[in-house]
Amino acid sequence: MSNKEPEKINPNKNSFGINFKNSEKIHNYITNSHYRWADDVVAGPVLGDTLVVYVDNSRVKKVVQLDEQNLIINIEKNTKIKLKNIDIQISNLKQ
């Protein structure tokens, strides 16, 4: 008879690939940042090396896309989190 202990769940390593610790750090960075569009976006989860960002409309999406490389560099400088890209999505409520 095998005695199986419950497996402890690590919130930073899961089957979805979401890193909650990094997601929280980036969310705090964007919330406190100097970007003009910071109030118009919501930082979503970090999926592997991709940050998901939710915006309200296509105008904000285009502005964030133009600033994407600068944002990736600043996130790495300020949070020590390396990202390869940012997935900018229009939130479901606005589609």
C-alpha positions as CSV (number, residue, x, y, z in Angstrom):
1,M,0.0,0.0,0.0
2,S,1.6,3.3,-1.1
3,N,1.3,6.3,1.1
4,K,1.0,9.3,-1.3
5,E,1.3,12.7,0.3
6,P,-0.5,15.6,-1.4
7,E,1.7,17.4,-3.9
8,K,2.5,20.9,-2.9
9,I,1.6,23.4,-5.7
10,N,4.2,25.9,-6.7
11,P,2.4,28.9,-8.1
12,N,5.4,30.0,-10.2
13,K,5.7,26.6,-12.0
14,N,2.5,25.3,-13.2
15,S,1.1,23.5,-16.3
16,F,-0.1,26.8,-17.8
17,G,3.3,28.4,-17.8
18,I,2.1,31.4,-15.8
19,N,4.7,32.9,-13.4
20,F,2.6,34.8,-10.8
21,K,5.6,36.3,-9.0
22,N,6.9,37.9,-12.2
23,S,3.4,39.0,-13.2
24,E,3.0,40.8,-9.9
25,K,6.3,42.6,-10.3
26,I,5.6,43.8,-13.8
27,H,2.0,44.8,-12.8
28,N,3.5,47.0,-10.0
29,Y,6.1,48.4,-12.4
30,I,3.6,49.4,-15.1
31,T,1.2,50.9,-12.5
32,N,3.9,53.1,-11.0
33,S,5.6,53.9,-14.4
34,H,5.9,57.2,-16.3
35,Y,4.2,55.9,-19.5
36,R,1.4,58.1,-20.6
37,W,-0.7,55.1,-21.5
38,A,-0.1,53.3,-18.1
39,D,-3.6,54.2,-16.9
40,D,-5.2,52.7,-20.1
41,V,-3.6,49.2,-19.8
42,V,-3.8,46.2,-17.5
43,A,-0.8,44.0,-17.1
44,G,-1.8,40.4,-17.4
45,P,0.1,37.2,-16.7
46,V,3.7,36.4,-17.8
47,L,3.4,33.3,-19.9
48,G,7.0,31.9,-20.2
49,D,8.9,34.9,-21.7
50,T,5.8,36.8,-23.0
51,L,3.9,39.4,-21.1
52,V,0.2,39.7,-21.9
53,V,-1.2,43.3,-21.7
54,Y,-4.9,44.1,-22.0
55,V,-6.0,47.4,-23.5
56,D,-9.4,49.0,-24.0
57,N,-9.2,50.1,-27.6
58,S,-7.2,49.8,-30.8
59,R,-5.7,53.3,-30.4
60,V,-4.0,52.4,-27.1
61,K,-3.0,49.0,-28.6
62,K,-1.1,50.8,-31.4
63,V,0.6,53.2,-29.0
64,V,1.8,50.4,-26.8
65,Q,3.0,48.4,-29.8
66,L,5.1,51.4,-30.8
67,D,6.6,51.5,-27.3
68,E,7.0,47.7,-27.0
69,Q,10.8,47.5,-27.3
70,N,11.4,50.4,-24.9
71,L,9.0,48.7,-22.4
72,I,10.8,45.4,-22.6
73,I,14.1,47.1,-22.0
74,N,12.8,49.1,-19.0
75,I,11.1,46.1,-17.5
76,E,14.4,44.2,-17.6
77,K,16.3,47.1,-16.1
78,N,13.9,47.7,-13.3
79,T,12.6,44.2,-12.4
80,K,15.4,41.9,-13.7
81,I,12.8,40.0,-15.6
82,K,13.7,39.1,-19.2
83,L,10.9,39.1,-21.8
84,K,11.1,38.3,-25.5
85,N,7.8,40.0,-26.5
86,I,4.6,41.5,-25.4
87,D,1.2,40.2,-26.4
88,I,-1.2,43.2,-26.6
89,Q,-4.9,42.2,-26.5
90,I,-8.1,44.2,-26.5
91,S,-10.0,43.2,-23.4
92,N,-13.1,41.1,-23.9
93,L,-15.4,43.8,-22.5
94,K,-14.5,46.2,-25.3
95,Q,-14.6,43.8,-28.2
